[in-house]
Amino acid sequence: MRWMVNPHVAWADDNDAVAVATVPDTQVYRLESSGVLIWDALAQHPNATTREVIRSVASAAEVPADRIRDDVSDYLQHLRTLGIVIARE
């Protein structure tokens, strides 16, 4: 699976959190903590594979990728359900 930020969202990063708004219905979501690390990985590496996102988050959090694999995968699916990221096979 390859992931990217939905081009129909607006977002702002304040270093502690990321505010993401869907357009045009303007649902606003606040991503914090590990959500920021996942978002940063997606924003910096469009079309990243799930594995690449996991590696990027693991590196930023200084934890083994195996330890966070399931949590990152689940969170990516959650962001997809919200419509703020797109997944392509």
N, C-alpha and C positions, 0 to 999 in steps of 0.2 A: 504494500500500500504506500502511495506517495501522498504527502500532505502539503497543504498551502493555506495561507490566510485567505479567507473569502474576500474577493475584491469589492464586495458590496458591504463592507464594514468600515467604520472609522474607528481609530483607536489612538490612545495617548498613553505614554509610559511616563510614570513619575518616579522610577527607580524602586519604589516600595510595592507598587501595584500597577496593573494595566487596566484601563477602562476601555471596553469594547462596546460599540453601539452598532446595531444592525440598521441598515438603510433599506427602505424608507420608513420602516415601522418603529425605529428608534428604541428597541429594547436595549437596555444598557446592562452590561455584565462587568463585574469587578473581579479580576484575577489577581490572586495574591500568592505569595510563597512559591511553592513548586509550580503553580500555574504560570507565574511570571517566567520561570526558567523554560517551561515548555513553549510559551508564546514567543519568547526571544529566539528559541531554536527555530521555530517556524518562520518568524519574520526575517531571520538572518539567512536561512537556507530554504528558499521556496522549492517545492517539489522534493523535499527530503523524504527518504524512506522512514518507516517506523523505526528501524534499527538506527538510522542516523540521528533521529530525534532523541532516542534513548541515550545514545552515546554522548550527544551534546549536553543533555541534561545531567547525565552522570558526571561528565567532566566538570561542568559548572558547579555541581553540588559536592564534588569530590567524594563520590560514593561509587561502588561497583555497579556496573550496568545491570547485572543479574538481579541485584537487590531491588531495583526500581522498575524493571521491565514491565511487569503487570500493571503497576500503578500508572505509569506513563501511557501505556496502551489504552487503559480504561479511560484516562482523562482525555486523550485524543478523541475517543469515541464520544465522550460527553460533549466536547467542543463541537464535534460534527453534528450531534443531535441539536445543539443550540443554533446551528447554522452559521457559526463564525469561522469555521474552517471547512475545507473541502478535501475529500479523500478520493484518490484515483488509483485504480489497480493497474 
